[in-house]
Amino acid sequence: MAVPTSAAPTLHPAPAVTPTTAAADDVAALRAELDALATEHVGDTTPGLMVAVVGPDGPLVLETWGEADPTTGTPLTPDSRTPVASVSKVVTSLTALTLHHEGLLDLDADIRDDLPVRDERATRTPVTGRHLLTHHAGLAESVLFHPDPADVDPTDLRRALEKHTPVLRDPSGIGLHYSPLHGHALLGLAIEDATGASFDEAVAQWVLDPVGATTADFHGPSDEPGDVALATRDGAGWRSTDWPPVAERPAAGLTWSARDAAALLHTLLDPDQDALPAAVVDEATTVAVRPAHGGGGHTQVFFESWRSEARVLEHAGANGLAWLALVPDAEIGVFTAVTTEDAAAADLTSQVLDTVAAWTVRTGLAPADPLPAGGRTAVTPDWAAAGQPVAPVGAFHQRLFGARGPELALRTLLGQVAVSADGDDLRLGDRTLAPTQTPGRWCDENGCVAGVEAEDGTVLLLLGDRGMLEQTLVPAPWWADQRLVVPAVAGTVVLAGVALVGAVRAAVRRRRGRTVATAVCRPAALGWSLGAVALTVVTPLYVLSPLLTGSTDWLPADGAAVWGLRVTTAAVLVLGAYWLVRAVARWRRLTTTTRRVAVVPAALVGLAMSGVLVTWALPMF
């Protein structure tokens, strides 16, 4: 049963800890702010909330509110374990770095020699573990579709990766692009090869057990008594829901408690514990690479960002339903998570991070250190590529969505921007960005962008205001350029209207016994145009369905819906081809010059739209 919104949620604190890094009154004030947030949200947007705020001497706040399982009334405690999705990457990264510094794993070696990857890049430069750790490998990966083969054992990483081989498609070492699964799954396999142990055994031996996160594991969501049973809103109450399973567990399989998270954060804030090598802690908390836009970089473990004028190192899980973060200048760590998969609850965890960041500045634990208006100095290590600064003029689209199949529709219709020069300024959509003293960087009040040319000649648009998900845009090919696709869609809508009006008029005239003007083929024209319009609407809506519904489920890459889109596309193409053949055969029989002339633009629009639909129906992987 849900906790009433108007009632204060049940608080389940851990034993009190006397802080030495912050005044007791300041910690009490922070607790009050967090309790106010919990009172507002728990029972409304989420059944439960867990928060750990840690300093170099241990937890300052280690508390939970609400229920671990609202269907049974099981209380949420600091020892309740919950899945944290991509926060898993933090543990996998720390394991890889530890093994590297112990001499068991070479993160500077070319992964293509030992790991299952397919290289489709124009210039096939080496790709190393450093690229995987910092999301600079150039992997082409969908964040919405996933093969998720039923015949692959999720504990068999090599089989899972060989079954659906990761693809290197974009320039490596230049421009940060988030890899949700494949990058850290490859690191997980490298960890297995280096240790001769299973991934689960390796992370326990080298990270989880040494730091004291003794109840954490990568076995996926737990059904142990007292652990979190994820829930989703069901009318006025809650119902249980399943966390989507993935074969690439090193990227998204971690289950742990707030106490486990606090233990890991304590290790990162107090390297004198010697739970991890000092060099690993240093690499986890030092920006290793910062792209040319001068915004957030990456430490090989965390993404760099700014909250309430404090610099923060953070990693989100499940689009913000869980967070692990450090405020390095304050020597403060934060873990927070909710117990639902509902997207609305992500606002609460973000507010928790903002509250803690603002608190560190207000209390003087951290100096105000906002991101400068012109960005920060780029950081380019030896393994990365700086690229040549250029003006990124042209059409660019996101790599967040796939470059093939139904996702290409989103790249074109929702994820594409046109960049043009306006004197020394750049115009990006409705933004006007002014040049800075840093070559190849332009800024406005919303942030900075940069243009870089990779070794293979590809010009990349780097955006500094996209956080961890999407910073690198690639040139849009002509068949996906809005300047082709949008007119083709608009023309198809016009043709559908003309065909519909023509068919209705012809039916009325026949019913009245009047002569009907000769047309190419009204049924084919009507079927093609209406089918093409329907595909234009249905395809992007289907791909967007997880985001629109707030679901964390993957879309099946070869599921019935995708095949339905392909079969419908084939039927529409057959109708279009039939109409075109009839148009050639009957052109001279058309009764007026106007009808004959109209056939030409109709055919051109039809050919353009058919080409667009073909690219949206192609296999994705």
For each residue, the residues with C-beta under 8 A, 3 or more apart:
1: 70 73 237
2: 43 47 70 236 237 238
3: 7 9 10 42 43 47 66 67 70
4: 7 43
5: 43 44
6:
7: 3 4 43
8: 11 39
9: 3 38 39 42 43 49 65 66
10: 3 65 66 67 75
11: 8 35 38 63 64 65
12: 63 64 65 75 76 77 78
13: 16 62 63 64 78
14: 17 59 62 63 78 259
15:
16: 13
17: 14 57 58 59 60 62
18: 24
19: 22 23 24 27 55 57 60
20: 55 57
21: 55 56 57 60 331 332 365
22: 19 26 27 55 60 363 365
23: 19 26 27 363
24: 18 19 27 28
25: 28 29
26: 22 23 29 30 359 363
27: 19 22 23 24 30 31 60 61
28: 24 25 31 32
29: 25 26 32 33 359
30: 26 27 33 34 53 60 61 355 356 359
31: 27 28 34 35 61 63
32: 28 29 35 36
33: 29 30 36 37 355 359
34: 30 31 37 38 51 61 63 352 355
35: 11 31 32 38 39 65
36: 32 33 39 40
37: 33 34 40 41 49 348 351 352 355
38: 9 11 34 35 41 42 49 65 66
39: 8 9 35 36 42
40: 36 37 44
41: 37 38 44 45 46 49 345 348
42: 3 9 38 39 45 46 47 48 49 65 66
43: 2 3 4 5 7 9 46 47 66
44: 5 40 41
45: 41 42 338 340 342 344 345 347 348
46: 41 42 43 49 66 338 339 340 342 345 348
47: 2 3 42 43 66 67 68 69 70 76 231 238 339 340
48: 42 64 65 66 67 68 70 76 80 228 338 339
49: 9 37 38 41 42 46 64 65 66 76 336 337 338 339 348 352
50: 63 64 65 76 78 80 82 257 258 335 336 337 338 339
51: 34 61 62 63 64 258 334 335 336 352
52: 59 61 62 78 258 259 261 262 265 333 334 335 336
53: 30 59 60 61 62 332 333 334 356
54: 58 59 60 262 265 266 269 332 333 334 335
55: 19 20 21 22 58 59 60 269 331 332 333
56: 21 266 269 270 331
57: 17 19 20 21 270
58: 17 54 55 262 266
59: 14 17 52 53 54 55 62 262 266
60: 17 19 21 22 27 30 53 54 55 332
61: 27 30 31 34 51 52 53
62: 13 14 17 51 52 53 59 78 258 259 262
63: 11 12 13 14 31 34 50 51 78 258
64: 11 12 13 48 49 50 51 75 76 77 78 80 258
65: 9 10 11 12 35 38 42 48 49 50 76
66: 3 9 10 38 42 43 46 47 48 49 70 75 76 339
67: 3 10 47 48 70 73 74 75 76 339
68: 47 48 74 75 76 77 80 82 226 227 228 229 339
69: 47 72 73 74 228 229 231 240
70: 1 2 3 47 48 66 67 73 231 237 238
71: 229 231 238 239 240
72: 69 229
73: 1 67 69 70
74: 67 68 69 225 226 229
75: 10 12 64 66 67 68
76: 12 47 48 49 50 64 65 66 67 68 80 228 339
77: 12 64 68 80 226
78: 12 13 14 50 52 62 63 64 257 258 259 262
79: 215 226 257 258 259
80: 48 50 64 68 76 77 226 227 228 257 258
81: 215 216 222 224 227 228 255 256 257 260
82: 50 68 227 228 230 255 256 257 322 337 339
83: 220 221 222 228 230 243 253 254 255
84: 87 88 254 255 256 317 318 322 324 337
85: 88 243 252 254 317 318 321 322 552
86: 89 180 251 252 315 316 317 318
87: 84 90 91 254 315 316 317 322 323 324
88: 84 85 91 92 184 218 249 250 251 252 253 254 317
89: 86 92 93 184 250 251 252 315
90: 87 93 94 264 301 302 315 324
91: 87 88 94 95 203 207 208 216 218 254 264
92: 88 89 95 96 184 187 188 191 203 250 251
93: 89 90 96 97 133 184 187 284 300 301
94: 90 91 97 98 207 276 280 284 301
95: 91 92 98 99 191 202 203 206 207
96: 92 93 99 100 105 107 129 133 187 190 191
97: 93 94 100 101 107 133 279 280 283 284 300 301
98: 94 95 101 102 206 207 276 277 280
99: 95 96 102 104 105 191 194 195 202 206
100: 96 97 103 104 105 106 107 129
101: 97 98 277 279 280
102: 98 99 105 206 277
103: 100
104: 99 100 194 195
105: 96 99 100 102 129 190 191 194
106: 100 109 129
107: 96 97 100 128 129 130 133
108: 128 129 130 383
109: 106 113 114 128 129
110: 113 126 127 128
111: 114 115 117 127 128 129 131 132 186 190
112: 115 117 119 126 127 168
113: 109 110
114: 109 111 190 193
115: 111 112 161 186 189 190
116: 158 161 162 165 166 189
117: 111 112 127 165 166 167 168 186
118: 165 166 167 168
119: 112 124 127 168
120: 140 167 168 169
121: 124 125 138 168 169 170 171 172 456
122: 456 457 458
123: 171 454 455 456
124: 119 121 168
125: 121 172 173 385 455
126: 110 112 172
127: 110 111 112 117 119 131 132 137 138 168 172 173
128: 107 108 109 110 111 131 132 383
129: 96 100 105 106 107 108 109 111 132 133 187 190
130: 107 108 133 134 136 288 300 381 383 384
131: 111 127 128 134 136 137 138 172 173 383
132: 111 127 128 129 135 137 179 183 184 186 187
133: 93 96 97 107 129 130 183 187 288 298 300 301
134: 130 131 176 288 289 298 300 384
135: 132 176 177 178 179 183 298
136: 130 131 172 173 174 175 176 177 289 384
137: 127 131 132 168 172 179 183
138: 121 127 131 168 169 170 171 172 173 177
139: 166 167 168 169 170 177 179 182 183
140: 120 167 168 169 170 399 402 403
141: 166 167 179 180 181 182 183 402
142: 145 146 401 402 407 557 620
143: 178 180 400 401 469
144: 401 402 407 543 546 547 554 555
145: 142 402 405 406 407 543 554 555 556 557 620
146: 142 181 246 554 555 556 557
147: 163 164 556 557 558 621
148: 245 246 247 554 556 557
149: 152 160 163 164 247
150:
151: 163
152: 149 156 159 160 163 247
153: 156 159 160
154: 160 220 245 246 247 249 253
155: 198 199 200 249
156: 152 153 159 160
157: 160 161 185 188 189 192 199 247 248 249 250
158: 116 161 162 189 192
159: 152 153 156 162 163
160: 149 152 153 154 156 157 163 164 185 247 248
161: 115 116 157 158 164 165 166 182 185 186 189 248
162: 116 158 159 165
163: 147 149 151 152 159 160
164: 147 149 160 161 621
165: 116 117 118 161 162
166: 116 117 118 139 141 161 182 183 185 186
167: 117 118 120 139 140 141 621
168: 112 117 118 119 120 121 124 127 137 138 139 140 172
169: 120 121 138 139 140 403
170: 121 138 139 140 175 177 399 458 472 474
171: 121 123 138 174 175 385 454 455 456 458 460
172: 121 125 126 127 131 136 137 138 168 385
173: 125 127 131 136 138 383 384 385
174: 136 171 384 385 386 387 452 454 460
175: 136 170 171 291 452 460 462 471 472
176: 134 135 136 289 291 297 298 462 471 472
177: 135 136 138 139 170 399 470 471 472
178: 135 143 400 468 469 470
179: 132 135 137 139 141 182 183 184 251
180: 86 141 143 251 252
181: 141 146 184 185 246 248 251 252
182: 139 141 161 166 179 185 186 248 251
183: 132 133 135 137 139 141 166 179 186 187 251
184: 88 89 92 93 132 179 181 187 188 248 250 251
185: 157 160 161 166 181 182 188 189 247 248 249 250 251
186: 111 115 117 132 161 166 182 183 189 190
187: 92 93 96 129 132 133 183 184 190 191 250
188: 92 157 184 185 191 192 199 248 249 250 251
189: 115 116 157 158 161 185 186 192 193 199
190: 96 105 111 114 115 129 186 187 193 194
191: 92 95 96 99 105 187 188 194 195 199 202 203 250
192: 157 158 188 189 195 196 197 198 199 202
193: 114 189 190 196
194: 99 104 105 190 191
195: 99 104 191 192 201 202 205 206
196: 192 193
197: 192 201 202 205
198: 155 192 201 202
199: 155 157 188 189 191 192 202 203 218 249 250
200: 155 203 204 217 218 219
201: 195 197 198 204 205
202: 95 99 191 192 195 197 198 199 205 206
203: 91 92 95 191 199 200 206 207 208 218
204: 200 201 207 208 209 217
205: 195 197 201 202 209
206: 95 98 99 102 195 202 203 210
207: 91 94 95 98 203 204 210 211 213 264 276
208: 91 203 204 211 213 214 216 217 260
209: 204 205 212 213 214
210: 206 207 267 275 276
211: 207 208 263 264 266 267 275 276
212: 209 260 263 264 266 267 275
213: 207 208 209 216 256 260 261 263 264
214: 208 209 260
215: 79 81 256 257 259 260
216: 81 91 208 213 254 255 256 257 260
217: 200 204 208 254 255 256
218: 88 91 199 200 203 249 250 253 254 255
219: 200 222 253 255
220: 83 154 243 245 249 253 255
221: 83 228 230 242 243 255
222: 81 83 219 227 228 255
223: 227 229
224: 81 227
225: 74
226: 68 74 77 79 80
227: 68 80 81 82 222 223 224 255
228: 48 68 69 76 80 81 82 83 221 222 339
229: 68 69 71 72 74 223 240 339
230: 82 83 221 240 241 242 243 339 340 341
231: 47 69 70 71 238 239 240 241 339 340
232: 238 239 241 340 341 342
233: 237 238 340 342
234: 237 238 239
235:
236: 2
237: 1 2 70 233 234
238: 2 47 70 71 231 232 233 234 340
239: 71 231 232 234
240: 69 71 229 230 231
241: 230 231 232 340 341
242: 221 230
243: 83 85 220 221 230 341 552
244: 552 553 554
245: 148 154 220
246: 146 148 154 181 249 251 252 253 554
247: 148 149 152 154 157 160 185
248: 157 160 161 181 182 184 185 188 251 252 253
249: 88 154 155 157 185 188 199 218 220 246 252 253
250: 88 89 92 157 184 185 187 188 191 199 218 253
251: 86 88 89 92 179 180 181 182 183 184 185 188 246 248
252: 85 86 88 89 180 181 246 248 249 317
253: 83 88 154 218 219 220 246 248 249 250
254: 83 84 85 87 88 91 216 217 218
255: 81 82 83 84 216 217 218 219 220 221 222 227
256: 81 82 84 213 215 216 217 260 261
257: 50 78 79 80 81 82 215 216 260 261
258: 50 51 52 62 63 64 78 79 80 261 262 335 337
259: 14 52 62 78 79 215 262 263
260: 81 208 212 213 214 215 216 256 257 263 264
261: 52 213 256 257 258 264 265 324 335
262: 52 54 58 59 62 78 258 259 265 266 333 335
263: 211 212 213 259 260 266 267
264: 90 91 207 211 212 213 260 261 267 268 324
265: 52 54 261 262 268 269 324 326 333 334 335
266: 54 56 58 59 211 212 262 263 269 270 273 333
267: 210 211 212 263 264 270 271 273 275 276 281
268: 264 265 271 276 281 284 285 326 333
269: 54 55 56 265 266 326 331 332 333
270: 56 57 266 267 273
271: 267 268 274 276 278 281 282
272:
273: 266 267 270
274: 271 278
275: 210 211 212 267
276: 94 98 207 210 211 267 268 271 280 281
277: 98 101 102 280 281
278: 271 274 281 282
279: 97 101 282 283
280: 94 97 98 101 276 277 283 284
281: 267 268 271 276 277 278 284 285
282: 271 278 279 285 286
283: 97 279 280 286 288 299 300 301
284: 93 94 97 268 280 281 299 300 301 302
285: 268 281 282 299 301 302 313 326 328
286: 282 283 299
287: 290 297 298 299 304 379
288: 130 133 134 283 297 298 299 300 379 381
289: 134 136 176 297 298 379 380 381 384
290: 287 294 295 296 297 298 304 376 377 378 379
291: 175 176 294 295 297 378 450 462 464 471 472
292: 378 386 387 389 438 440 441 450 452 462
293: 375 378 441 447 448 449 450 462 463 464 471
294: 290 291 372 374 375 376 377 378 438 441 448 450 464
295: 290 291 371 375 376 447 448 463 464 465 471
296: 290 303 304 305 306 464 467 468 471
297: 176 287 288 289 290 291 303 304 379
298: 133 134 135 176 287 288 289 290 302 303 304
299: 283 284 285 286 287 288 302 304 313
300: 93 97 130 133 134 283 284 288
301: 90 93 94 97 133 283 284 285 313 315
302: 90 284 285 298 299 313 314 315 324 325 326
303: 296 297 298 313 314 315 467 468
304: 287 290 296 297 298 299 311 312 313
305: 296 311 312 313 314 467 468
306: 296 309 310 311 312 369 370 371
307: 310 312 353 354 357 358
308: 354 357 358 361
309: 306 361 368 369 370
310: 306 307 327 329 330 357 358 360 361 366 368 369
311: 304 305 306 327 328 329 366 369
312: 304 305 306 307 325 326 327 353 357
313: 285 299 301 302 303 304 305 325 326 327 328
314: 302 303 305 323 324 325 326 353 468
315: 86 87 89 90 301 302 303 323 324 325 468
316: 86 87 319 320 322 323 468
317: 84 85 86 87 88 252 320 321 322 323 324 337
318: 84 85 86 321 322 341 552
319: 316 343 346 552
320: 316 317 323 346 349 350
321: 85 317 318 337 338 340 341 343 345 346 349 552
322: 82 84 85 87 316 317 318 335 336 337 338 349
323: 87 314 315 316 317 320 334 335 336 337 349 350 352 353
324: 84 87 90 261 264 265 302 314 315 317 333 334 335
325: 302 312 313 314 315 333 334 335 353 356
326: 265 268 269 285 302 312 313 314 332 333 334
327: 310 311 312 313 330 331 332 333 334 356 357 360 365 366
328: 285 311 313 331
329: 310 311 360 365 366 367 369
330: 310 327 360 365 366
331: 21 55 56 269 327 328 365
332: 21 53 54 55 60 269 326 327 356 360 365 366
333: 52 53 54 55 262 265 266 268 269 324 325 326 327
334: 51 52 53 54 265 323 324 325 326 327 352 353 356
335: 50 51 52 54 258 261 262 265 322 323 324 325
336: 49 50 51 52 322 323 349 352 353
337: 49 50 82 84 258 317 321 322 323 349
338: 45 46 48 49 50 321 322 345 346 348 349
339: 46 47 48 49 50 66 67 68 76 82 228 229 230 231
340: 45 46 47 230 231 232 233 238 241 321 345
341: 230 232 241 243 318 321 550 551 552
342: 45 46 232 233 345 550
343: 319 321 346 550
344: 45 347 550
345: 41 45 46 321 338 340 342 348 349
346: 319 320 321 338 343 349 350
347: 45 344 350 351
348: 37 41 45 46 49 338 345 351 352
349: 320 321 322 323 336 337 338 345 346 352 353
350: 320 323 346 347 353 354
351: 37 347 348 354 355
352: 34 37 49 51 323 334 336 348 349 355 356
353: 307 312 314 323 325 334 336 349 350 356 357
354: 307 308 350 351 357 358
355: 30 33 34 37 351 352 358 359
356: 30 53 325 327 332 334 352 353 359 360
357: 307 308 310 312 327 353 354 360 361 366
358: 307 308 310 354 355 361 362
359: 26 29 30 33 355 356 362 363 365
360: 310 327 329 330 332 356 357 363 365 366
361: 308 309 310 357 358 364 365 366 367 368
362: 358 359
363: 22 23 26 359 360
364: 361
365: 21 22 327 329 330 331 332 359 360 361
366: 310 311 327 329 330 332 357 360 361 369
367: 329 361
368: 309 310 361
369: 306 309 310 311 329 366
370: 306 309
371: 295 306 375 376
372: 294 375 376
373: 443 445
374: 294 436 437 438 441 443 448
375: 293 294 295 371 372 436 438 441 443 447 448 464
376: 290 294 295 371 372
377: 290 294
378: 290 291 292 293 294 386 438
379: 287 288 289 290 297
380: 289 384 385 386
381: 130 288 289 384
382:
383: 108 128 130 131 173
384: 130 134 136 173 174 289 380 381
385: 125 171 172 173 174 380 454 455
386: 174 292 378 380 452
387: 174 292 452 453 454 455 460
388: 440 452 453
389: 292 439 440 441 450 451 452 453
390: 440 451 452 453 459
391: 421 426 440 451
392: 396 419 426 449 450 451 452 459 460 461
393: 419 420 421 426 451
394: 418 419 459 475 476
395: 416 417 418 419 475 476 481 482 483
396: 392 416 417 418 419 461 473 474 475 476
397: 411 412 415 416 417 473 474 476 480
398: 401 411 415 416 470 473
399: 140 170 177 403 470 472 473 474
400: 143 178 415 469 470
401: 142 143 144 398 407 408 410 411 414 415 543
402: 140 141 142 144 145 405 407 408 411 620
403: 140 169 399 407 408 411
404: 407 408 615 618 619 620 621
405: 145 402 408 557 562 616 617 618 619 620
406: 145 409 410 539 540 542 543 562 565 616 617 620
407: 142 144 145 401 402 403 404 410 411 543 620
408: 401 402 403 404 405 411 412 480 615 616
409: 406 412 413 536 539 540 543 616
410: 401 406 407 413 414 415 540 543 544
411: 397 398 401 402 403 407 408 414 415 416 476 480
412: 397 408 409 415 416 476 480 481 482 485
413: 409 410 416 482 485 540
414: 401 410 411 540
415: 397 398 400 401 410 411 412
416: 395 396 397 398 411 412 413 476 480 481 482
417: 395 396 397 428 429 461 473
418: 394 395 396 428 429 482
419: 392 393 394 395 396 426 427 428 461
420: 393 426 427
421: 391 393 425 426 427
422: 425 426 427 432
423:
424: 434 435
425: 421 422 432 433 434 435 442
426: 391 392 393 419 420 421 422 432 433 435 442 449
427: 419 420 421 422 431 432 433
428: 417 418 419 431 433 449
429: 417 418
430:
431: 427 428 444 446
432: 422 425 426 427 444
433: 425 426 427 428 442 443 444 448 449
434: 424 425 442 443 444
435: 424 425 426 441 442
436: 374 375 441 442 443 448
437: 374
438: 292 294 374 375 378 441 450
439: 389
440: 292 388 389 390 391 450 451 452
441: 292 293 294 374 375 389 435 436 438 448 449 450
442: 425 426 433 434 435 436 448 449 450
443: 373 374 375 433 434 436 447 448 449
444: 431 432 433 434 447
445: 373
446: 431 465
447: 293 295 375 443 444 463 464 465
448: 293 294 295 374 375 433 436 441 442 443 464 465
449: 293 392 426 428 433 441 442 443 461 462 463 464
450: 291 292 293 294 389 392 438 440 441 442 461 462 464
451: 389 390 391 392 393 440 459 460 461 462
452: 174 175 292 386 387 388 389 390 392 440 459 460 462
453: 387 388 389 390 457 458 459 460
454: 123 171 174 385 387 457 458 459 460
455: 123 125 171 385 387
456: 121 122 123 171
457: 122 453 454
458: 122 170 171 453 454 474 475
459: 390 392 394 451 452 453 454 475
460: 171 174 175 387 392 451 452 453 454 472 473 474
461: 392 396 417 419 449 450 451 472 473 474
462: 175 176 291 292 293 449 450 451 452 471 472 473
463: 293 295 447 449 466 470 471 472 473
464: 291 293 294 295 296 375 447 448 449 450 471
465: 295 446 447 448
466: 463 469 470 471
467: 296 303 305 470 471
468: 178 296 303 305 314 315 316
469: 143 178 400 466
470: 177 178 398 399 400 463 466 467 473
471: 175 176 177 291 293 295 296 462 463 464 466 467
472: 170 175 176 177 291 399 460 461 462 463
473: 396 397 398 399 417 460 461 462 463 470
474: 170 396 397 399 458 460 461
475: 394 395 396 458 459
476: 394 395 396 397 411 412 416 480 481 482
477: 480 481
478: 481 484
479: 484 611 612 615
480: 397 408 411 412 416 476 477 484 485 615
481: 395 412 416 476 477 478 484 485
482: 395 412 413 416 418 476 485 486
483: 395 486 487
484: 478 479 480 481 487 488 608 612
485: 412 413 480 481 482 488 489 612
486: 482 483 489 490
487: 483 484 490 491 608
488: 484 485 491 492 605 608 609 611 612
489: 485 486 492 493 536 609 612
490: 486 487 493 494
491: 487 488 494 495 601 605 608 609
492: 488 489 495 496 529 532 533 536 605 606 609
493: 489 490 496 497 533
494: 490 491 497 498 605
495: 491 492 498 499 525 529 602 605 606
496: 492 493 499 500 526 529 530 532 533
497: 493 494 500 501
498: 494 495 501 502
499: 495 496 502 503 522 525 526 529 530
500: 496 497 503 504 526 529 530
501: 497 498 504 505
502: 498 499 505 506 519 522 525
503: 499 500 506 507 522 523 526
504: 500 501 507 508
505: 501 502 508 509
506: 502 503 509 510 516 517 519 522
507: 503 504 510 511
508: 504 505 511 512
509: 505 506 512 514 515 516
510: 506 507 513 514 516
511: 507 508
512: 508 509
513: 510
514: 509 510
515: 509
516: 506 509 510
517: 506 591 592 595
518: 586 589 590 591 595
519: 502 506 522 525 590 595
520: 524 525 579 582 583 586 587 590 599
521: 524 525 578 579 582 583 586
522: 499 502 503 506 519 525 526
523: 503 526 527
524: 520 521 527 528 575 576 578 579 582
525: 495 499 502 519 520 521 522 528 529 579 602
526: 496 499 500 503 522 523 529 530
527: 523 524 530 531 572 575
528: 524 525 531 532 572 575 576 579 606
529: 492 495 496 499 500 525 526 532 533
530: 496 499 500 526 527 533 534
531: 527 528 534 535 568 571 572 575
532: 492 496 528 529 535 536 572 576 609 610 613
533: 492 493 496 529 530 536 537
534: 530 531 537 538 568
535: 531 532 538 539 565 568 569 572 613 616
536: 409 489 492 532 533 539 540
537: 533 534 540 541
538: 534 535 541 542 565
539: 406 409 535 536 542 543 565 616
540: 406 409 410 413 414 536 537 543 544
541: 537 538 544 545 548
542: 406 538 539 545 555 561 565
543: 144 145 401 406 407 409 410 539 540 555
544: 410 540 541 547 548
545: 541 542 548 549 551 555
546: 144 549 550 551 552 553 554 555
547: 144 544 550
548: 541 544 545
549: 545 546
550: 341 342 343 344 546 547
551: 341 545 546
552: 85 243 244 318 319 321 341 546
553: 244 546
554: 144 145 146 148 244 246 546
555: 144 145 146 542 543 545 546 559 561 562
556: 145 146 147 148 559 560 561 562
557: 142 145 146 147 148 405 562 620 621
558: 147 562 563
559: 555 556 562 563
560: 556 563 564
561: 542 555 556 564 565
562: 405 406 555 556 557 558 559 565 566
563: 558 559 560 566 567
564: 560 561 567 568
565: 406 535 538 539 542 561 562 568 569 616 617
566: 562 563 569 570 617
567: 563 564 570 571
568: 531 534 535 564 565 571 572
569: 535 565 566 572 573 613 614 616 617
570: 566 567 573 574 617
571: 531 567 568 574 575
572: 527 528 531 532 535 568 569 575 576 610 613
573: 569 570 576 577 610 613 614
574: 570 571 577 578
575: 524 527 528 531 571 572 578 579
576: 524 528 532 572 573 579 580 606 610
577: 573 574 580 581
578: 521 524 574 575 581 582
579: 520 521 524 525 528 575 576 582 583 606
580: 576 577 583 584 603 606 607
581: 577 578 584 585
582: 520 521 524 578 579 585 586
583: 520 521 579 580 586 587 599 602 603
584: 580 581 587
585: 581 582
586: 518 520 521 582 583 589 590
587: 520 583 584 590 596 599
588:
589: 518 586
590: 518 519 520 586 587 595 596 599
591: 517 518 595
592: 517 595 596
593: 596 597
594: 597 598
595: 517 518 519 590 591 592 598 599
596: 587 590 592 593 599
597: 593 594 600
598: 594 595 601 602
599: 520 583 587 590 595 596 602 603
600: 597 603 604
601: 491 598 604 605
602: 495 525 583 598 599 605 606
603: 580 583 599 600 606 607
604: 600 601 607 608
605: 488 491 492 494 495 601 602 608 609
606: 492 495 528 576 579 580 602 603 609 610
607: 580 603 604 610 611
608: 484 487 488 491 604 605 611 612
609: 488 489 491 492 532 605 606 612 613
610: 532 572 573 576 606 607 613 614
611: 479 488 607 608 614 615
612: 479 484 485 488 489 608 609 615 616
613: 532 535 569 572 573 609 610 616 617
614: 569 573 610 611 617 618
615: 404 408 479 480 611 612 618
616: 405 406 408 409 535 539 565 569 612 613
617: 405 406 565 566 569 570 613 614
618: 404 405 614 615
619: 404 405
620: 142 145 402 404 405 406 407 557
621: 147 164 167 404 557
